[in-house]
Structures are given as C-alpha cells and as structure tokens.
Amino acid sequence: MMQDQRKEVVMEKLKKSFLLRYAGMDPSSSSIINSPNLSSFLDERLPQLFNDFHTPDDHPPYHWMINKAIKELNDECGSTEAAISEFIRREYEDLPTAHATILQLKLRKLCMNGELVCTKNGRYVLVDAVEKDAIHQKNNFSFEVLPKRIVDRKTKNLRGKEIGTVKVIWGRPSLPDERITWELERKMKNLYPYLFS
C-alpha cells in the first residue's frame, strides 16, 4: 500500500517535471501544457515507461558501502569503480535500479570532499587524516604526490656554473608507490622549504 502511494507521488513529480521542462523549451506552449489531453496522455504513458521505482531503504548509505569496499578489497594501488560496484553488489542484495549511476555520482562527490582520491589510472584510494595534508586535490580528481624526503645531494658543473641537485623520494605516507628523481636544489628549496630545515 505504501509503495503504491509512493509510486503515485513519484509519477506526479515526473509529470510536473516533464511539463516544466517542456514549457522551458517552448514558452509559447502554455496552451498545450494546460491541455487535458496531454495530462491524460502522460498519466497513461509514464507508468509504462517507468514501471519500477525500486529504491530500497535497508542498505547503509553509499559513502559507507564505498569505504567498506575499498578497505576490504585492500588493493594497494586503489580500487576501480567496477571492483567497488561488484563488491557492493555481492554484499548488499537489494540495491536501487540506478546503482551504477548513484555509485558514480557518490565516488565523484567523495573525491570532491577529499575523502577519496581518484588516481590517474582511475583507481580510488581512501584518504586518511594524515594523507589529507600531503595531497593537494585538483579539479580533475587527480592528486599531486609530494616529496617525502631528500636522500642525497650532488653539485654539477655545467659551463662553469655550479648547479646543486638533490635526490628526492616522492610518495604518499601509507602507500608503497614511491618514486625517486633528481631535482634542482634551488627549485626544491623554493617549493618545499620544510625539506631543508
């Protein structure tokens, strides 16, 4: 009974939404929108097009399910959207019809909030409180890896000038994906002065 009432409310909202969008596309269409023929047509067709509005209430919020999936999948490079979705489908039987779309939107929102990071290869990694300070979020949901420490110094002579270089280990505190590069000492002092104190 309650499901039927809910479906009626959803159908009425869909109908109003359609009419408002249609009116927005063609302002001169007010006579068509107010016509009883269009209203009865929508009342007849909408239930045929949208016969199921299955939105269960018995599973936890998506952010919780996503966090659990990433933790339990425990992939050190991060988890793909497909792997997260598959995990959630295995764990929770009664998911909404639009599960894939909801998951994609929630992943994007968690990245924007700084709770997740999407790597360049499309893998999602949880960000704990320590890592939040070490990762600079960008608008494209990627992240900048910061230098961890300097392990060596060298001076090169090029065309009569002495140029200082430093060997830098880059990475994130809790993940083993370190990278080592040689960088100009002057540049590193300007960008990351805390490495030299």
Buried (B, 14 or more C-beta within 10 A) or exposed (E): EEEEEEBEEBBEEBBEEBBEEEBEEEEEBEEEBEEEEBEEEBEEEBEEEEEEBEEEEEBEEBBEBBBBBBEEBEEEEBBBBEBBBBBBEEBBEEBBEEBBEBBEEBBEEBBEEEBBBBBEEEBBBBBEEEBEEBBEBEEEBBBEBBBBEBEEEEEEEEEEEEEBBBBBBBBBEEEEEEEEEEBEBEEBEEEBEEBEE
